């Protein structure tokens, strides 16, 4: 085993002086070439996407102008604004006027020339439906009137159409102009072929009066099946990757892989290309092999990944400000050069994924030859290293034996090597390391003892808190979740000398550690002792007495500067509450109003001054049947998530309002669960007391 390690050392030295520099040079040059290929591919495909976006924008502008001019045609305008239909025949006449069916006269001129039909057939590659929302149809028995550019057009499902996100945006935002989108299949008649349902559409709101806030007419233009594909089908280079066009709401308007023009057949069930019996191993047109075809992305879920969403949104938001619209991403263990383009006019997003392996294919062929040559050289170097290794075995064996003894726990084993080379320096450093390990072991044992002492202190702290209190008039549930360090959270529930009174305390000692935990235990003992000796004491006097004890212990005996927030209250069986002391606000869920009442506590913290006369006042409030009160510490509302955001009072109050009618145990568990799901790490104790009047 020792000889083998020495031989590896010789091998490493020889590789370092011969093969490794050569390898580094090859890797460096390959990396530079890879980067240049990526850059060239980015420039090429980015230019293609930009030109494609411009061409679609041009079509969009032409169609928008065509539709606007169509709405100004004499018979179209006259028919749309001729008032309510008198009867079915009147509606039919108006429809013929607006649409322009051949043979229908309008004065001395055929309406064929002035209606919408001729405009659509000559200038729009698709069909058009004009929806007039402020006019009822007698023939169709609908609250709207629809004019079709062709008798053979099936009406879209209007009820489903108005549910579409794009239609809602057009309705709610007057600044939104004509939109090019892909609608859900529900908009079209059930069972419609893909030539009808799988098409992009234009939605164009038309305001009869530009001052109106809402449109009364909108145009539905269904573009021909394969219309968008005509813009890029002849772009040969796009075949080496997967291309998607997304609308404003990230619906896929068009894509190029998989499709019926692919050389290999696509198995939709397995999501892969398959090779038929008569297929070749490569495509003669593109030069791509069957294996390379399966590198093409065919899973639309890639568009839902966070990387793609962030890249699209960042480029969209900063359009015109930043130039970087590409990124290399990995999806299903395949790397893709991903390029984004965006059109602010149509709100279309163009996304192109090209497998990195296809970009680097020429370099991979060259590297294969280099690896063959390098392998031959490495074999020669290994043979040479085996010959030269024997001179090192003796010193290494000494080190090996010493390390074995140390691994068995003997840290008193040191080595001695006679040579004066690097092996000698290694042995000296080895001896120093053993000394350091022994010192570290001693420190580790000491730290472990301190950790156990802290755990004992934490258990003592939590054991002093009441686990369960039963009452005829109230349901009560409480919990304290300690942080890693001993903290100063305090709560107490004390039954009065008669069962018709309950005392509640909630507070927090500043800081963390054993001192804070000790002060909390002092306060718990002091409050219980005072109440035991004087059960009829007021809440304000109770706090004043305990403050004197804490001030003496904290300031004079412990010589510390800690203080304690505290609110103490007493409640009878009728729901009347007397309370005093400065802590966090008291929250009460009022069952009658289903709202949260936020009661502010006043006073001064304990341990700051010796005498609290005239600084603590007793206040009162009342709980009605099924009202619920929450007492808590700042570890709850000041909990932070990974973005350093506070859980805060608003979130806390909203959660309490949502679950205020539930049982005290359910309220406690749901609030704690909500906080835990929010925070990334608990830095402070969390205490919560839930009291419901029954």
Number of C-alpha atoms within 10 A of each C-alpha: 8 17 17 12 14 21 22 15 16 20 20 17 14 17 19 13 10 14 16 14 12 14 16 11 12 14 13 12 12 17 13 12 14 17 13 12 16 17 14 13 17 20 13 12 22 21 13 17 23 16 14 17 23 14 14 18 18 13 13 18 15 14 19 17 11 15 21 13 11 20 20 12 17 15 24 22 17 15 19 21 13 9 10 14 17 9 11 13 12 13 19 14 14 21 20 26 27 28 30 26 21 15 10 14 14 16 7 6 10 16 25 22 17 22 27 29 24 20 21 21 14 9 12 19 15 17 19 28 23 23 20 21 15 13 19 17 17 19 13 11 9 12 12 17 22 22 21 23 24 18 9 8 13 13 15 18 14 13 10 14 18 14 11 15 13 21 17 12 12 21 16 12 12 15 10 13 15 21 22 24 23 24 24 13 18 16 18 20 14 10 10 13 10 10 10 19 21 21 21 22 20 21 20 23 23 21 15 15 10 10 8 10 13 17 20 17 20 20 21 21 24 24 20 17 17 14 13 17 14 10 14 18 14 10 11 10 13 19 19 21 23 22 22 20 21 21 22 18 14 16 16 19 22 20 20 20 21 20 12 10 10 14 19 23 16 19 12 11 6 8 13 19 21 16 16 10 6 6 13 13 14 16 15 10 8 12 11 17 15 18 13 15 23 17 24 22 24 21 15 11 9 17 16 10 11 10 14 19 13 11 17 22 13 14 20 20 11 11 16 8 9 11 9 12 19 21 16 16 17 15 13 9 8 13 16 24 21 25 25 24 25 23 17 12 17 20 18 25 26 24 23 24 25 25 24 22 16 17 18 16 12 10 15 14 10 11 14 11 10 13 12 10 11 14 11 10 14 16 10 10 19 17 12 15 20 17 11 13 19 14 10 17 16 13 18 18 15 15 19 14 12 21 19 12 14 14 9 8 10 14 16 12 15 18 16 13 17 9 10 8 9 9 16 16 13 14 21 15 12 17 19 12 12 18 16 12 13 14 11 12 12 11 12 12 11 11 12 11 12 12 13 11 12 17 15 12 19 20 12 14 21 19 10 15 18 13 13 10 14 11 14 10 18 22 18 21 21 24 21 18 16 21 16 15 18 25 28 25 31 30 26 19 22 17 17 17 13 9 13 14 20 21 21 18 21 23 28 28 24 19 17 17 16 18 19 21 26 19 24 25 19 16 22 18 13 19 19 17 13 16 19 13 9 12 17 12 13 18 22 24 17 21 24 19 16 21 25 17 16 25 23 15 16 20 17 11 10 13 11 13 13 19 22 25 21 25 26 25 22 24 21 19 17 15 20 14 18 19 23 25 29 20 24 21 18 16 20 25 26 20 17 10 8 14 16 20 15 14 12 11 19 19 19 17 23 27 25 18 15 16 14 21 10 9 13 19 18 17 15 12 11 13 23 16 15 20 21 28 23 19 22 26 25 18 21 25 18 17 23 20 17 10 8 10 12 16 19 14 14 10 14 17 19 13 15 24 17 14 17 25 18 15 18 23 15 15 22 21 16 16 17 18 11 14 21 15 10 16 20 14 12 18 16 23 23 24 23 22 23 23 22 25 18 17
